Amino acid sequence: MATFGLIDYDAASPEVRAIYDDIMTTRHTDWINNFWKALAHDPAHLKRTWDSLKAVMVPGALDPLTKALMYVAVSVTNGCAYCIASHTAAQQAGMSAAMFAELMAVVGMANETNRLANGYQVAIDDRFRTPAPVEGSHGASPVAAGASGARRHQRQPPARSPGAAAGGREAAQPRAAASVKRATTSGATPQVAGPSTRRRRPRYVRASARVCPPHAGVQGTGTAARP
């Protein structure tokens, strides 16, 4: 028994009657099955469900019989007795008893292997996985290896040619000569780089120059104690 009862055509509102009429016209029938009568308590829900079903089940890349078989298969898997009963009427569209038997065999096998794979937690084979798209084309970012190589290339300083290095030295020499000339004109003595005359501190101290601490010998004499 339906939870809120069924709304027949005679008791339906004009809005619901319009949907009922569309169902009968589309299906070429003169009656409304109980599924739609149960949904009629919510006209908006009734219309949304019917519009979606009508759009999905029309002939397309899949013919109506294939879609009906798939609908039955899902209904069997979900355990919906009403949908199994209503959609097995697809035999009117060409489903034979042999087709239905094979369909049930496929549904049963698929459900069994699904549960086995889930129970054993089988890892998906690499060959079954969808290959990842290759990046770096059509304006996409390059792959990681290419990007790192490009960054390494950008960090390298530009190489200077021998001619450029020689030109730099030649340009430095006139600048040094001009500095000496300015210092001479001003009366200052130009500093010439040469060896440093600063005395280095000795790395060691003579033994005679060492002073023993007072506690090592006679108090205040600075001489070493006798053995």
C-alpha positions in Angstrom: 0.0 0.0 0.0 1.3 3.5 -0.9 2.4 5.6 2.0 0.1 8.5 1.2 -2.3 6.7 -1.1 -2.8 7.1 -4.9 -4.3 10.0 -6.7 -6.4 8.9 -9.6 -7.0 10.9 -12.7 -10.5 12.0 -11.7 -9.3 13.3 -8.3 -6.1 14.9 -9.7 -5.6 18.7 -9.9 -5.4 20.3 -13.4 -1.6 20.5 -13.0 -1.4 16.8 -12.3 -3.9 15.9 -15.0 -1.7 17.7 -17.6 1.3 15.5 -16.6 -0.9 12.4 -16.7 -2.0 13.3 -20.2 1.6 13.7 -21.3 2.5 10.3 -19.9 -0.3 8.6 -21.7 0.4 10.4 -25.0 4.1 9.6 -24.8 3.6 6.0 -24.0 0.6 5.5 -26.3 -1.6 4.1 -23.5 -4.9 5.0 -21.8 -4.0 4.5 -18.2 -1.6 5.7 -15.5 0.4 3.3 -13.4 0.6 3.5 -9.6 4.1 4.9 -9.5 3.0 8.2 -11.0 -0.2 8.3 -8.9 2.0 8.0 -5.7 4.2 10.9 -6.8 1.2 13.1 -7.6 1.0 14.3 -4.0 3.9 16.6 -5.0 3.2 17.9 -8.5 6.6 19.6 -8.8 8.3 16.3 -8.0 6.0 14.4 -10.3 6.8 16.7 -13.2 10.6 16.7 -12.6 10.7 12.9 -12.4 8.7 12.4 -15.5 10.6 15.0 -17.5 13.9 13.3 -16.5 12.7 9.8 -17.4 11.3 11.0 -20.7 14.6 12.6 -21.7 16.7 9.6 -20.7 14.7 6.8 -22.2 14.1 8.2 -25.6 16.0 6.5 -28.5 19.6 7.7 -28.9 23.0 6.0 -29.2 21.3 3.2 -27.3 18.0 1.8 -28.7 14.9 1.5 -26.4 15.3 -2.2 -25.9 18.9 -1.9 -24.6 17.9 0.9 -22.3 15.0 -1.2 -21.0 17.3 -4.2 -20.4 19.7 -1.9 -18.5 16.8 -0.5 -16.4 15.8 -4.0 -15.4 19.4 -5.0 -14.5 19.7 -2.0 -12.2 16.3 -2.7 -10.7 17.3 -6.3 -9.9 20.5 -5.2 -8.3 18.7 -2.6 -6.2 16.0 -5.0 -5.3 13.1 -2.8 -6.6 10.3 -5.2 -7.1 8.0 -2.6 -8.6 10.6 -1.5 -11.2 11.4 -5.1 -12.1 7.7 -5.8 -12.8 7.0 -2.6 -14.7 10.2 -2.7 -16.9 10.0 -6.3 -17.8 7.1 -5.1 -19.9 9.8 -4.1 -22.3 9.3 -7.6 -23.9 6.7 -5.7 -25.9 9.7 -3.8 -27.4 11.4 -7.0 -28.4 12.8 -8.7 -25.2 12.4 -12.4 -25.4 12.6 -15.0 -22.6 16.1 -16.0 -23.7 17.3 -12.4 -23.6 15.8 -11.9 -20.1 17.5 -15.1 -18.9 20.9 -14.0 -20.2 20.4 -10.6 -18.7 19.8 -12.1 -15.3 22.9 -14.2 -15.7 25.0 -11.2 -16.4 23.4 -9.2 -13.5 24.0 -12.1 -11.1 27.6 -12.6 -12.2 28.4 -8.8 -12.1 27.0 -8.5 -8.5 29.0 -11.6 -7.4 32.3 -10.5 -8.8 31.7 -6.9 -7.5 31.4 -8.2 -4.0 34.4 -10.5 -4.4 36.6 -7.7 -5.7 35.5 -5.4 -2.8 35.9 -8.2 -0.2 39.5 -9.0 -1.4 40.3 -5.3 -1.9 41.8 -6.1 -5.2 44.1 -3.3 -6.6 43.2 -2.0 -10.0 45.6 -3.2 -12.7 47.7 -0.4 -14.4 46.3 -1.5 -17.8 42.8 -0.9 -16.7 43.4 2.6 -15.5 42.7 5.6 -17.8 46.0 7.1 -19.0 46.8 10.5 -17.6 46.7 13.3 -20.2 50.1 14.5 -21.4 50.7 18.1 -20.3 52.8 20.7 -22.1 50.7 21.0 -25.3 48.0 23.6 -26.3 49.3 26.1 -23.7 49.3 23.7 -20.8 52.1 23.6 -18.3 55.1 21.4 -19.2 55.8 18.2 -17.4 57.8 18.3 -14.2 61.1 17.2 -15.7 60.9 19.7 -18.5 60.0 22.5 -16.1 63.0 21.7 -13.8 65.3 21.6 -16.7 64.1 24.9 -17.9 64.7 26.5 -14.5 68.2 25.1 -14.4 68.8 26.6 -17.8 67.5 30.0 -16.7 69.8 30.0 -13.6 72.9 29.6 -15.7 74.7 32.9 -16.3 75.2 33.8 -20.0 78.6 32.8 -21.3 81.0 35.7 -22.4 82.9 35.4 -25.5 86.7 35.9 -25.6 86.2 39.1 -27.6 83.9 40.5 -25.0 86.3 39.7 -22.2 89.2 41.4 -24.1 87.1 44.4 -24.8 86.3 44.7 -21.1 90.0 44.7 -20.2 90.8 47.3 -22.8 88.1 49.5 -21.5 89.5 49.1 -17.9 93.0 50.2 -18.9 92.0 53.8 -20.1 90.0 54.2 -16.9 93.0 53.3 -14.8 95.3 55.7 -16.8 92.8 58.6 -16.4 92.8 58.0 -12.6 96.6 58.3 -12.4 96.5 61.5 -14.5 94.0 63.2 -12.3 96.0 62.3 -9.2 99.2 63.7 -10.7 97.5 67.0 -11.7 96.2 67.5 -8.2 99.7 67.0 -6.7 98.9 63.8 -4.9 101.3 60.9 -5.3 99.5 58.0 -7.0 99.5 54.9 -5.0 101.1 52.0 -6.8 100.2 48.5 -5.8 103.1 46.5 -4.6 104.1 44.0 -2.0 102.9 44.7 1.5 105.6 46.2 4.0 103.5 45.4 7.1 105.5 43.1 9.5 103.9 39.9 10.4 103.7 38.8 14.0 105.8 35.8 14.8 104.0 32.5 15.1 106.0 31.4 18.1 107.7 33.0 21.2 111.2 32.1 22.3 111.5 29.9 25.3 113.7 32.5 27.1 111.0 35.2 26.7 108.4 33.1 28.4 107.6 34.1 32.0 106.6 31.4 34.4 103.7 32.1 36.6 104.5 32.9 40.2 103.1 29.6 41.6 105.6 27.6 39.4 108.7 28.7 41.4 109.8 31.0 44.2 107.3 33.6 44.9 107.9 36.7 42.9 111.2 35.7 41.4 109.9 34.4 38.1 112.6 31.6 38.1 111.8 28.0 37.7 111.7 25.8 40.8 114.4 23.2 41.4 113.4 19.5 41.3 
